[in-house]
Amino acid sequence: MKIYNWRPFLERWSADWEDSAGTGERWLGYTAVEEERIEELEERLGVALPLTYRSFLAVTDGWRAAGTDIGTLGSVQGLRWSGAPGTESDGEAEARPEPAAPGARLALAVASDAAILLDPGEVNADEEWAAYLYRGRPGEDSGGPERYESFLELMQALFREFHRRHAGTPGFENATTRELDAEVEEARRGCLRGDDIDGRLERLVEADRCGRGRARVLRAQVEAMLGGGPLYAEELAPLAGLEEMDPGEVARRTFRYEPSGAFGKAVATAREHARWGDTDAAWETIADAVADWEPHGGEHIAPLGLLADPLLGPVITSERGRYILETPRGEGLEEGVVESEEPDGPGEPAFDGLAWLADDGQERGSYRFLLVEDVSPEDLAVRIAREPGRPVTSSAPADEREAGAVARVGWCGDSGWSFAFVSDAVGPQGEEGRGRSEGPDRPKGLEPFPATGPYDTARELGEIASLGTASVMVWVERGSEPEEVPGTFHFSYAEDGERRYGFTMHGGDLDEWGTLPEILDPEDLFPGSEELALDPDDEYEALDAIAEEYEVSLPRFALTQGRLHTVETRPWIAAP
């Protein structure tokens, strides 16, 4: 039989209480229960007691849970079968000689309004019964019971509660607080060295559960970085002072992270990359400069401002946050060793292509994009803007949902092409849709593709944008068979202000013009397509062919997670 060694734990509790209260009581327990009496008790109850509680009785017949509101608990006297507090079966059959009825729980004696029940119907792999702690008088709304895996786990939680309740009391110092504070300091140093981040976090969590305030601040930083960005205002409260972050600016998404020194210069460069869609370059710039970051004081261990910055926050994925933590920095720079390899991104290839838009079919109902060669995003915005002469940088960067029917612009990686992208985002974006519904009200959807031709005489946005260069324009609407909404795949290539070739598949009808490259033959891309709605496989193949023909790519991470400058465009297809 496994025997749990309770005495060191209970002696520590007693000593910590004596150090704080000065009562002269060096033992908060009682005389141990003899083995013969325990066996008689089990015979009376008709069941073998769970091991941690049985071992507890072999050390003490009950315990004064000093520092909590529970009082004395766990003695043999008053041990009985019972239902949940406040139920009809509560208090019945205090000394049943037969096994408990189905659903009955073992009620421990408690000298307070609380109740502790051990449930033989919930047994874990260690043969321990689940323990339930009910606070308050029967019938009172106390927020429901607290559940623990075992009696031992419940007692450990009460010990932490004792420390948590007294943590702010002047002069509250004892062996446990000194031990925890030493572990917190070592965890802080270890985090700056980039050493065993998960192990350091475990120690910070335990110290925080015991009420050590410094541990809470350090823990929050590690968890924030491991969770990745962006960081929202409600998560900022315990951390704002570390980076002088204004919660109001964070909530309005106007906060600008501007650290000092070499790291600050790298952040400024990374922000420029991020706001034009080159999130890979933004991350590479930050990753190369992490070692130059310096903390602001003894409780600062990570560049949290990255997470709160509306442009850089989405760039810091959980993998990248871990990389930052595992990079030696500050005072840990000389001692630490980097353990993790630099992450390339959230599982994305270097060349995203275009076909991922078809894979994301559940995230958006329709979309359109314009790609222009050898033109910067700023110049592209000027070419296609509804309001001539307005610089795109005057617009606040937006994510996919906030942008609505307004185009977002950026670079297509390092290919030399820039893009304008609009979507009707219908699903949650980012991790569980987090934060994506917080933006301003937006239109319910984009204007539909013009259902009447002739398409060959309509003026397209791609023609306007292609002056002196080349452009590719794609307009996709998936449609719906049950709702009898036609699907559309419209492709157009233009050079120097004129359309050269393209095609439109609309509701199963095909219209094409010019001499198309063989890879873009719509008869091959949409074989026998007579369905009203667009076939997702055909959409995928068409997008993949366009990406291959022009060696173009749309940055998936920047478009789905990032924030980009916006421009209100002229009509994408204007009436002739």
C-alpha positions as CSV (number, residue, x, y, z in Angstrom):
1,M,0.0,0.0,0.0
2,K,1.3,3.4,-0.9
3,I,1.9,5.6,2.2
4,Y,1.9,9.4,1.8
5,N,4.4,11.2,4.0
6,W,2.2,14.0,5.4
7,R,4.3,15.0,8.4
8,P,6.8,17.3,6.6
9,F,4.0,19.1,4.8
10,L,1.9,19.6,8.0
11,E,4.9,20.6,10.0
12,R,5.7,23.3,7.4
13,W,2.2,24.6,7.6
14,S,2.4,24.7,11.4
15,A,5.7,26.5,11.4
16,D,4.6,29.1,8.9
17,W,1.5,29.8,11.0
18,E,3.5,30.1,14.1
19,D,6.0,32.5,12.5
20,S,3.1,34.7,11.4
21,A,0.7,34.5,14.3
22,G,3.1,33.8,17.2
23,T,0.5,31.7,19.1
24,G,3.1,29.3,20.5
25,E,1.4,26.4,18.8
26,R,4.0,24.4,16.9
27,W,1.5,21.7,15.7
28,L,-1.9,22.4,14.2
29,G,-2.9,18.7,14.3
30,Y,-3.8,16.1,16.9
31,T,-2.9,12.6,17.9
32,A,-2.5,10.1,15.2
33,V,-5.3,7.5,14.6
34,E,-4.2,4.0,15.3
35,E,-4.3,1.5,12.5
36,E,-6.9,-0.7,14.3
37,R,-9.3,2.2,14.6
38,I,-8.9,3.1,10.9
39,E,-9.7,-0.5,10.0
40,E,-12.8,-0.5,12.2
41,L,-13.8,2.8,10.6
42,E,-13.5,1.2,7.1
43,E,-15.5,-1.8,8.2
44,R,-18.3,0.5,9.5
45,L,-18.3,2.5,6.3
46,G,-18.2,-0.6,4.1
47,V,-15.3,0.7,2.0
48,A,-11.5,1.2,2.1
49,L,-10.6,4.8,2.5
50,P,-8.8,6.7,-0.3
51,L,-5.0,6.4,0.3
52,T,-4.2,10.1,0.9
53,Y,-6.9,10.5,3.5
54,R,-6.0,7.2,5.2
55,S,-2.4,8.2,5.4
56,F,-3.5,11.6,6.8
57,L,-5.4,9.9,9.7
58,A,-2.3,7.9,10.5
59,V,-0.5,11.2,11.2
60,T,-3.3,13.3,12.8
61,D,-6.9,12.9,13.7
62,G,-8.0,16.2,12.0
63,W,-6.4,19.5,11.2
64,R,-6.9,23.1,12.1
65,A,-6.6,24.7,8.7
66,A,-5.1,27.9,10.1
67,G,-5.1,30.9,7.9
68,T,-8.3,29.9,6.0
69,D,-12.0,30.1,6.8
70,I,-12.4,26.3,6.9
71,G,-11.6,25.6,10.5
72,T,-10.8,22.1,11.9
73,L,-11.4,19.4,9.4
74,G,-10.9,15.7,8.7
75,S,-11.3,14.0,12.1
76,V,-12.7,10.5,12.5
77,Q,-15.4,11.8,14.7
78,G,-18.4,12.7,12.6
79,L,-17.2,11.0,9.4
80,R,-20.4,9.8,7.5
81,W,-22.0,9.1,4.2
82,S,-23.9,12.0,2.8
83,G,-25.3,13.6,-0.4
84,A,-24.3,17.0,-1.6
85,P,-24.9,19.8,1.0
86,G,-28.4,21.1,0.9
87,T,-29.9,18.0,-0.7
88,E,-32.4,15.7,0.8
89,S,-29.9,13.1,1.6
90,D,-27.5,15.5,3.4
91,G,-27.1,14.5,7.0
92,E,-28.7,11.1,6.7
93,A,-27.3,7.8,7.9
94,E,-24.3,9.0,9.9
95,A,-23.2,5.5,10.8
96,R,-24.3,3.1,8.2
97,P,-22.8,-0.3,8.7
98,E,-23.5,-1.2,5.0
99,P,-21.8,0.2,1.9
100,A,-23.0,3.6,0.7
101,A,-25.9,3.8,-1.5
102,P,-25.2,4.8,-5.2
103,G,-24.3,8.4,-5.5
104,A,-23.4,8.9,-1.8
105,R,-20.3,10.7,-0.8
106,L,-18.1,10.5,2.3
107,A,-18.6,13.7,4.3
108,L,-15.6,14.8,6.4
109,A,-16.1,16.5,9.7
110,V,-15.6,20.3,9.3
111,A,-15.9,22.8,12.2
112,S,-17.4,25.6,10.0
113,D,-20.1,26.4,7.5
114,A,-18.1,24.6,4.8
115,A,-18.4,21.0,3.8
116,I,-15.9,18.6,2.3
117,L,-17.1,15.5,0.4
118,L,-15.0,12.6,-1.0
119,D,-16.7,10.9,-3.9
120,P,-16.0,7.1,-4.4
121,G,-17.8,7.4,-7.7
122,E,-14.9,9.5,-9.1
123,V,-11.7,7.6,-8.8
124,N,-8.5,8.5,-10.7
125,A,-5.6,6.4,-11.8
126,D,-4.0,6.5,-8.3
127,E,-7.2,5.2,-6.8
128,E,-7.9,8.6,-5.2
129,W,-11.4,9.8,-4.7
130,A,-12.3,13.3,-6.0
131,A,-12.7,15.8,-3.2
132,Y,-15.3,18.6,-3.2
133,L,-15.2,21.7,-1.1
134,Y,-18.4,23.6,-0.5
135,R,-18.1,27.0,1.1
136,G,-20.9,28.8,3.0
137,R,-24.1,27.6,4.6
138,P,-26.3,25.0,2.9
139,G,-28.6,26.7,0.4
140,E,-26.4,29.7,0.0
141,D,-25.1,30.6,-3.5
142,S,-21.4,30.2,-3.0
143,G,-20.6,29.8,-6.7
144,G,-20.6,26.0,-6.7
145,P,-18.2,23.5,-5.2
146,E,-14.4,23.4,-5.8
147,R,-13.2,20.1,-7.2
148,Y,-9.9,18.5,-6.5
149,E,-8.4,15.2,-7.6
150,S,-7.8,14.0,-4.1
151,F,-7.9,14.9,-0.4
152,L,-4.1,15.7,-0.6
153,E,-4.7,18.1,-3.5
154,L,-7.4,19.8,-1.5
155,M,-5.1,20.3,1.5
156,Q,-2.4,21.7,-0.7
157,A,-4.9,24.2,-2.1
158,L,-5.8,25.3,1.5
159,F,-2.2,25.7,2.3
160,R,-1.8,28.0,-0.7
161,E,-4.9,29.8,0.4
162,F,-3.4,30.5,3.8
163,H,-0.3,32.0,2.2
164,R,-2.3,33.9,-0.4
165,R,-4.6,35.5,2.3
166,H,-1.6,36.7,4.4
167,A,0.8,37.6,1.6
168,G,0.0,41.3,2.0
169,T,0.2,41.3,5.8
170,P,3.2,43.3,7.0
171,G,5.9,41.1,8.5
172,F,4.5,37.9,6.9
173,E,7.7,36.0,6.4
174,N,8.5,32.4,7.0
175,A,10.4,29.4,5.5
176,T,7.9,29.0,2.7
177,T,7.8,32.7,1.6
178,R,11.6,32.8,1.6
179,E,11.8,29.6,-0.4
180,L,9.2,30.8,-2.9
181,D,10.9,34.2,-3.3
182,A,14.2,32.6,-4.0
183,E,12.6,30.4,-6.7
184,V,10.9,33.4,-8.2
185,E,14.3,35.2,-8.5
186,E,15.9,32.2,-10.0
187,A,13.0,31.9,-12.5
188,R,13.5,35.5,-13.5
189,R,17.2,35.0,-14.1
190,G,16.5,31.8,-16.0
191,C,13.9,33.4,-18.2
192,L,16.5,36.1,-19.2
193,R,19.0,33.4,-19.9
194,G,16.4,31.6,-22.1
195,D,16.8,28.5,-20.0
196,D,14.0,26.0,-19.4
197,I,11.1,28.4,-20.0
198,D,8.4,25.8,-19.2
199,G,10.1,24.8,-15.9
200,R,10.5,28.4,-14.9
201,L,6.8,29.1,-15.7
202,E,5.8,26.1,-13.5
203,R,7.7,27.7,-10.5
204,L,6.2,31.1,-11.2
205,V,2.7,29.6,-11.3
206,E,3.1,27.9,-8.0
207,A,4.5,31.0,-6.3
208,D,1.7,33.1,-7.8
209,R,-0.9,30.6,-6.3
210,C,0.7,31.2,-3.0
211,G,0.2,35.0,-3.3
212,R,3.7,36.1,-4.3
213,G,3.1,39.3,-6.2
214,R,6.3,39.4,-8.1
215,A,5.6,35.9,-9.4
216,R,2.3,37.1,-10.8
217,V,3.9,39.9,-12.8
218,L,6.7,37.6,-14.2
219,R,4.2,34.8,-14.9
220,A,1.9,37.1,-16.8
221,Q,4.8,38.1,-19.1
222,V,5.8,34.6,-19.9
223,E,2.2,33.5,-20.5
224,A,1.6,36.5,-22.7
225,M,4.7,35.8,-24.9
226,L,3.8,32.1,-25.1
227,G,0.3,33.0,-26.1
228,G,1.4,35.3,-28.9
229,G,-0.1,38.5,-30.1
230,P,-2.0,40.6,-30.3
231,L,-2.4,41.7,-26.7
232,Y,-5.7,43.4,-25.9
233,A,-6.6,46.0,-23.4
234,E,-8.2,43.7,-20.9
235,E,-5.1,41.6,-20.8
236,L,-2.8,44.5,-20.2
237,A,-3.8,45.7,-16.7
238,P,-1.1,43.9,-14.7
239,L,1.6,44.6,-17.4
240,A,1.0,48.2,-18.7
241,G,3.5,49.8,-16.4
242,L,6.4,47.7,-17.5
243,E,6.5,49.2,-21.0
244,E,4.6,52.5,-20.3
245,M,1.7,51.2,-22.3
246,D,-1.5,53.3,-22.3
247,P,-4.5,50.9,-22.1
248,G,-6.6,53.5,-23.9
249,E,-4.2,53.5,-26.8
250,V,-4.0,49.7,-26.9
251,A,-7.8,49.6,-26.9
252,R,-8.0,52.1,-29.8
253,R,-5.2,50.2,-31.5
254,T,-3.1,53.4,-31.8
255,F,-0.3,52.3,-29.4
256,R,3.2,52.4,-31.0
257,Y,6.0,50.4,-29.4
258,E,9.1,52.4,-29.4
259,P,11.9,50.9,-27.2
260,S,15.3,52.5,-27.1
261,G,18.6,51.5,-28.5
262,A,19.4,49.0,-31.2
263,F,16.3,46.9,-30.5
264,G,14.2,50.0,-30.9
265,K,15.7,50.7,-34.4
266,A,14.9,47.1,-35.4
267,V,11.3,47.4,-34.1
268,A,10.8,50.6,-36.2
269,T,12.1,48.7,-39.3
270,A,10.0,45.7,-38.6
271,R,6.9,47.9,-38.3
272,E,7.5,49.3,-41.8
273,H,7.7,45.7,-43.1
274,A,4.5,44.7,-41.3
275,R,2.4,47.6,-42.3
276,W,3.0,46.7,-46.0
277,G,2.3,43.0,-45.6
278,D,5.9,41.6,-45.4
279,T,5.4,39.9,-42.0
280,D,8.2,37.5,-42.6
281,A,10.7,40.3,-43.0
282,A,9.2,42.0,-39.9
283,W,9.8,38.8,-37.9
284,E,13.3,38.3,-39.2
285,T,14.2,41.8,-38.2
286,I,12.9,41.4,-34.7
287,A,14.4,37.9,-34.2
288,D,17.9,39.2,-35.2
289,A,17.7,42.0,-32.6
290,V,16.1,40.2,-29.6
291,A,19.5,39.9,-27.9
292,D,19.7,43.7,-27.9
293,W,16.6,44.2,-25.9
294,E,17.0,45.6,-22.4
295,P,14.5,45.3,-19.5
296,H,13.1,48.2,-17.5
297,G,13.8,47.1,-14.0
298,G,13.9,43.9,-12.0
299,E,10.4,42.7,-12.9
300,H,10.7,43.1,-16.6
301,I,11.7,40.0,-18.6
302,A,10.1,40.3,-22.1
303,P,9.4,42.9,-24.8
304,L,5.6,43.0,-24.2
305,G,5.2,46.1,-26.3
306,L,5.5,44.0,-29.4
307,L,2.3,42.2,-28.5
308,A,0.4,45.5,-27.8
309,D,1.5,47.2,-31.0
310,P,-1.4,46.8,-33.5
311,L,1.0,46.2,-36.4
312,L,3.6,44.0,-34.7
313,G,1.3,42.1,-32.3
314,P,-0.1,39.8,-35.0
315,V,3.4,39.0,-36.2
316,I,4.4,37.5,-32.8
317,T,2.9,34.0,-33.0
318,S,3.1,31.7,-30.0
319,E,6.1,29.9,-31.6
320,R,7.9,33.3,-32.1
321,G,7.0,34.4,-28.6
322,R,8.8,31.3,-27.3
323,Y,11.8,32.0,-29.5
324,I,12.0,35.5,-27.9
325,L,11.8,34.0,-24.4
326,E,14.5,31.4,-25.2
327,T,16.9,34.0,-26.6
328,P,19.3,35.3,-23.9
329,R,18.8,39.0,-23.3
330,G,19.4,41.6,-20.7
331,E,21.5,40.4,-17.8
332,G,21.2,36.8,-19.0
333,L,22.9,37.6,-22.3
334,E,26.4,36.4,-21.3
335,E,25.2,33.2,-19.5
336,G,22.4,31.9,-21.7
337,V,22.3,29.5,-24.6
338,V,19.6,29.6,-27.2
339,E,17.8,26.2,-27.2
340,S,15.2,26.8,-29.9
341,E,15.6,27.2,-33.6
342,E,14.2,30.3,-35.2
343,P,10.6,29.6,-36.3
344,D,9.9,30.4,-39.9
345,G,6.3,31.2,-39.2
346,P,3.0,29.6,-38.2
347,G,3.4,26.6,-40.4
348,E,3.4,28.5,-43.7
349,P,5.7,28.0,-46.7
350,A,8.0,30.8,-47.9
351,F,5.8,31.0,-51.1
352,D,2.2,31.1,-50.2
353,G,0.9,31.3,-53.7
354,L,-2.8,32.0,-54.3
355,A,-4.6,28.7,-53.9
356,W,-4.8,29.1,-50.1
357,L,-7.7,31.4,-50.7
358,A,-9.7,28.4,-51.9
359,D,-8.6,26.4,-48.8
360,D,-9.9,29.3,-46.6
361,G,-13.4,29.0,-48.1
362,Q,-15.1,28.9,-44.7
363,E,-13.5,32.2,-43.7
364,R,-14.8,34.4,-46.5
365,G,-17.7,34.3,-48.8
366,S,-16.2,36.3,-51.7
367,Y,-13.0,38.1,-52.4
368,R,-11.1,40.0,-55.1
369,F,-7.6,41.1,-55.5
370,L,-5.4,43.1,-57.8
371,L,-1.7,42.5,-58.3
372,V,0.5,45.1,-60.0
373,E,4.1,44.6,-61.0
374,D,7.0,47.0,-60.1
375,V,4.7,49.4,-58.2
376,S,4.8,50.1,-54.5
377,P,1.7,49.7,-52.3
378,E,1.7,53.5,-51.8
379,D,1.7,54.1,-55.5
380,L,-0.9,51.4,-56.1
381,A,-3.2,53.0,-53.6
382,V,-2.9,56.3,-55.5
383,R,-3.7,54.7,-58.8
384,I,-6.9,53.0,-57.6
385,A,-8.2,55.4,-54.9
386,R,-11.7,56.7,-55.2
387,E,-10.5,60.0,-53.7
388,P,-7.5,61.1,-55.9
389,G,-4.4,62.4,-54.1
390,R,-5.2,61.0,-50.6
391,P,-2.1,59.2,-49.3
392,V,-2.8,55.6,-48.1
393,T,-0.8,56.2,-45.0
394,S,-3.5,58.5,-43.7
395,S,-5.7,55.5,-43.1
396,A,-5.4,53.4,-39.9
397,P,-4.2,49.9,-40.6
398,A,-7.1,47.3,-40.3
399,D,-7.5,43.6,-40.1
400,E,-9.8,41.7,-42.5
401,R,-13.0,42.2,-40.7
402,E,-12.5,45.8,-39.9
403,A,-11.6,46.7,-43.5
404,G,-15.0,45.5,-44.8
405,A,-15.5,46.6,-48.4
406,V,-12.3,48.7,-48.3
407,A,-9.2,47.3,-49.9
408,R,-6.0,46.5,-48.0
409,V,-2.7,47.0,-49.7
410,G,0.8,45.6,-49.3
411,W,3.8,43.9,-50.9
412,C,3.6,40.3,-52.3
413,G,6.7,39.3,-50.4
414,D,9.9,40.2,-52.3
415,S,8.5,39.4,-55.8
416,G,8.3,43.1,-56.8
417,W,4.5,42.9,-57.1
418,S,2.1,44.8,-54.8
419,F,-1.5,43.9,-54.0
420,A,-4.9,45.3,-53.2
421,F,-7.2,42.8,-51.5
422,V,-10.9,42.9,-50.5
423,S,-12.9,40.1,-48.9
424,D,-16.3,39.4,-47.4
425,A,-15.0,37.7,-44.2
426,V,-17.8,35.5,-42.9
427,G,-15.9,33.4,-40.4
428,P,-13.7,34.0,-37.3
429,Q,-10.2,35.2,-38.0
430,G,-7.2,34.4,-35.9
431,E,-7.1,32.1,-32.8
432,E,-10.8,31.3,-32.1
433,G,-11.8,34.6,-33.8
434,R,-10.2,36.5,-30.9
435,G,-10.6,40.3,-31.3
436,R,-12.0,40.1,-34.8
437,S,-15.4,41.4,-33.9
438,E,-14.2,44.4,-32.0
439,G,-13.9,46.7,-34.9
440,P,-16.3,49.3,-36.3
441,D,-19.6,48.3,-37.9
442,R,-19.0,47.2,-41.5
443,P,-21.1,46.3,-44.5
444,K,-22.7,42.9,-44.5
445,G,-21.0,42.0,-47.8
446,L,-19.4,43.3,-50.9
447,E,-21.3,44.5,-53.9
448,P,-22.0,41.5,-56.3
449,F,-20.2,40.9,-59.5
450,P,-22.0,42.7,-62.3
451,A,-24.3,40.1,-63.7
452,T,-24.8,41.7,-67.1
453,G,-22.2,42.2,-69.8
454,P,-20.7,42.8,-72.1
455,Y,-17.6,42.3,-69.9
456,D,-15.3,43.1,-72.8
457,T,-16.3,46.8,-72.9
458,A,-16.4,47.4,-69.1
459,R,-13.6,49.5,-67.6
460,E,-11.7,47.5,-65.0
461,L,-9.6,48.6,-62.1
462,G,-6.7,46.5,-63.3
463,E,-6.5,48.6,-66.5
464,I,-6.2,51.8,-64.5
465,A,-3.5,50.3,-62.3
466,S,-1.5,48.8,-65.2
467,L,-0.3,52.1,-66.7
468,G,3.4,51.6,-67.5
469,T,3.4,48.1,-66.1
470,A,1.2,44.9,-65.8
471,S,-1.6,43.8,-63.6
472,V,-3.6,40.7,-62.7
473,M,-7.1,41.0,-61.4
474,V,-9.2,38.2,-59.9
475,W,-12.8,38.4,-58.6
476,V,-14.3,35.3,-56.9
477,E,-17.8,34.7,-55.6
478,R,-18.6,31.1,-54.6
479,G,-22.3,31.3,-55.0
480,S,-24.9,28.8,-53.6
481,E,-26.9,26.1,-55.3
482,P,-29.7,25.9,-52.7
483,E,-30.1,29.7,-52.7
484,E,-29.7,29.9,-56.5
485,V,-26.9,32.4,-56.2
486,P,-24.5,32.1,-59.2
487,G,-20.8,31.6,-58.6
488,T,-18.1,33.7,-60.4
489,F,-14.5,33.4,-61.2
490,H,-13.3,36.5,-63.1
491,F,-9.6,36.8,-64.3
492,S,-8.2,39.6,-66.3
493,Y,-4.6,40.5,-67.3
494,A,-3.7,44.0,-68.4
495,E,-0.7,45.9,-69.6
496,D,-0.1,49.6,-69.9
497,G,-3.8,50.5,-69.4
498,E,-5.3,47.9,-71.7
499,R,-6.8,44.5,-71.0
500,R,-4.9,41.8,-73.0
501,Y,-6.7,38.6,-72.1
502,G,-8.9,37.0,-69.5
503,F,-12.1,35.0,-68.8
504,T,-15.2,35.1,-66.7
505,M,-17.0,32.0,-65.4
506,H,-20.3,33.1,-64.1
507,G,-23.1,30.7,-63.1
508,G,-21.8,28.0,-65.4
509,D,-21.5,30.4,-68.4
510,L,-18.0,31.1,-69.9
511,D,-16.9,34.3,-71.5
512,E,-13.2,34.8,-72.6
513,W,-11.2,37.3,-74.5
514,G,-7.7,37.7,-75.9
515,T,-5.1,35.0,-76.3
516,L,-4.8,33.2,-73.0
517,P,-1.6,31.3,-71.9
518,E,-2.2,27.6,-72.2
519,I,-2.0,27.1,-68.4
520,L,-4.9,29.5,-68.0
521,D,-7.3,27.8,-70.5
522,P,-10.7,28.0,-68.7
523,E,-11.9,24.9,-70.5
524,D,-9.2,23.0,-68.6
525,L,-9.6,24.9,-65.4
526,F,-13.4,24.5,-65.3
527,P,-14.0,21.2,-67.0
528,G,-17.7,20.8,-67.9
529,S,-18.7,23.2,-65.2
530,E,-22.4,23.7,-65.6
531,E,-23.3,24.1,-61.9
532,L,-24.6,27.5,-60.8
533,A,-22.2,27.7,-57.8
534,L,-18.4,27.7,-58.2
535,D,-16.7,24.3,-57.7
536,P,-14.0,24.7,-54.9
537,D,-11.6,22.4,-56.7
538,D,-11.9,24.4,-59.9
539,E,-11.3,27.6,-57.9
540,Y,-8.2,26.0,-56.4
541,E,-6.8,24.9,-59.7
542,A,-7.4,28.3,-61.3
543,L,-5.7,30.2,-58.5
544,D,-2.8,27.8,-58.5
545,A,-2.3,28.3,-62.3
546,I,-2.3,32.0,-62.0
547,A,0.3,31.9,-59.3
548,E,2.5,29.6,-61.4
549,E,2.1,31.7,-64.6
550,Y,3.1,35.0,-63.0
551,E,5.1,33.7,-60.1
552,V,2.9,35.7,-57.7
553,S,1.8,35.1,-54.1
554,L,-0.4,36.8,-51.6
555,P,0.9,36.8,-48.0
556,R,-1.5,34.5,-46.1
557,F,-0.4,35.5,-42.6
558,A,-0.5,39.2,-43.3
559,L,-3.9,39.0,-44.8
560,T,-5.5,36.7,-42.3
561,Q,-3.8,37.8,-39.1
562,G,-2.1,41.2,-39.8
563,R,-3.2,44.8,-40.0
564,L,-2.6,46.6,-43.3
565,H,-3.2,50.1,-44.7
566,T,-6.5,50.5,-46.5
567,V,-7.8,52.5,-49.5
568,E,-11.4,53.1,-50.7
569,T,-11.1,52.2,-54.4
570,R,-12.9,53.1,-57.6
571,P,-15.3,50.5,-58.9
572,W,-13.5,47.3,-59.7
573,I,-15.6,46.9,-62.8
574,A,-17.3,50.0,-64.1
575,A,-20.2,50.2,-66.5
576,P,-19.1,50.8,-70.1
